[in-house]
Amino acid sequence: MSEKIVREEDVFSEAWYNLRNYQELIRRKTAVIAYSGGKDSSLLLQFYLWLRKEKHLSKDPILFHLDHSIRKNEGQEKEILEYIRGLGLLLIDKKKTFQNFPIEPVLV
């Protein structure tokens, strides 16, 4: 059984075609992409970078990143921000801190 090689170009071209009813809106409006560094937001970001490269966008997307500070992941947050800043896109970066509340089991 042979594996079919799927190129990013083909996937994104097909996605752009399938969005044909929304292409004018996507071209006119500025997208705000919530970027976490995960698979979903990374794929969406790559799609928008492809749209920019192929000149389908009239405006670059704005990236929004929220560090919710729930987990200890300073190294990962630093890598994400360095990557985003290297793209040359407008970045809105917010850090939210929460107090650590002890979790008490509730007996019902």
C-alpha positions as CSV (number, residue, x, y, z in Angstrom):
1,M,0.0,0.0,0.0
2,S,1.5,3.4,-1.0
3,E,1.1,6.5,1.1
4,K,-0.3,9.5,-0.6
5,I,1.8,12.6,0.0
6,V,-0.3,15.6,0.8
7,R,1.3,19.0,0.3
8,E,0.5,22.0,2.5
9,E,-0.1,24.0,-0.7
10,D,-2.8,21.6,-1.8
11,V,-4.5,21.5,1.5
12,F,-4.6,25.3,1.9
13,S,-5.6,25.8,-1.8
14,E,-8.5,23.4,-1.2
15,A,-9.5,25.2,2.0
16,W,-9.4,28.6,0.3
17,Y,-11.6,27.3,-2.5
18,N,-14.1,25.8,0.1
19,L,-14.2,29.3,1.7
20,R,-15.2,30.9,-1.6
21,N,-18.4,32.3,-0.1
22,Y,-16.3,34.1,2.5
23,Q,-13.2,35.1,0.6
24,E,-14.2,38.7,0.1
25,L,-14.9,39.1,3.8
26,I,-11.6,37.4,4.7
27,R,-9.8,39.7,2.3
28,R,-11.4,42.9,3.6
29,K,-11.4,42.3,7.4
30,T,-8.5,42.0,9.8
31,A,-8.5,38.6,11.4
32,V,-7.6,38.2,15.1
33,I,-6.1,34.8,15.7
34,A,-6.0,33.5,19.3
35,Y,-2.7,31.7,19.3
36,S,-1.9,29.2,22.1
37,G,0.9,27.3,20.4
38,G,-1.2,24.2,20.1
39,K,-2.0,22.2,17.0
40,D,-5.3,23.9,16.1
41,S,-4.1,27.5,16.4
42,S,-0.8,26.7,14.8
43,L,-2.6,25.2,11.7
44,L,-4.9,28.3,11.5
45,L,-1.9,30.6,11.8
46,Q,-0.1,28.6,9.0
47,F,-3.2,28.9,6.8
48,Y,-3.2,32.7,7.3
49,L,0.5,32.9,6.6
50,W,-0.1,31.0,3.4
51,L,-2.9,33.4,2.5
52,R,-0.6,36.3,3.1
53,K,2.2,34.7,1.0
54,E,-0.3,34.0,-1.9
55,K,-1.5,37.6,-1.7
56,H,-5.1,36.6,-0.8
57,L,-5.1,39.0,2.2
58,S,-5.3,42.7,2.1
59,K,-4.6,42.9,5.8
60,D,-2.2,40.9,8.0
61,P,-3.8,39.0,10.9
62,I,-3.3,40.2,14.4
63,L,-2.2,37.5,16.9
64,F,-3.6,37.3,20.4
65,H,-1.8,35.2,23.0
66,L,-3.0,34.8,26.6
67,D,-0.7,33.3,29.2
68,H,-3.2,32.2,31.9
69,S,-0.4,31.3,34.3
70,I,-2.3,28.2,35.5
71,R,0.6,25.9,34.7
72,K,4.3,26.4,35.3
73,N,5.4,26.8,31.6
74,E,7.6,29.8,31.4
75,G,10.0,28.2,28.9
76,Q,7.1,27.2,26.6
77,E,5.6,30.7,26.8
78,K,9.0,32.3,26.0
79,E,9.3,30.0,22.9
80,I,5.8,30.8,21.7
81,L,6.4,34.6,22.0
82,E,9.7,34.4,20.3
83,Y,8.2,32.5,17.4
84,I,5.2,34.9,17.1
85,R,7.5,38.0,17.2
86,G,9.7,36.5,14.5
87,L,6.7,36.5,12.1
88,G,6.5,40.2,11.9
89,L,2.8,40.4,12.8
90,L,1.1,42.5,15.3
91,L,1.0,40.7,18.6
92,I,-1.3,41.3,21.6
93,D,0.1,39.4,24.6
94,K,-1.7,39.3,27.9
95,K,-0.6,37.6,31.1
96,K,-3.3,36.7,33.7
97,T,-2.3,35.6,37.1
98,F,-4.6,33.7,39.4
99,Q,-4.2,33.2,43.1
100,N,-3.6,29.6,44.1
101,F,-6.6,28.4,46.0
102,P,-6.4,25.1,47.8
103,I,-8.9,22.7,46.3
104,E,-11.0,21.1,49.1
105,P,-12.9,18.0,48.3
106,V,-16.6,18.4,48.7
107,L,-18.5,15.6,50.3
108,V,-22.0,15.2,49.1
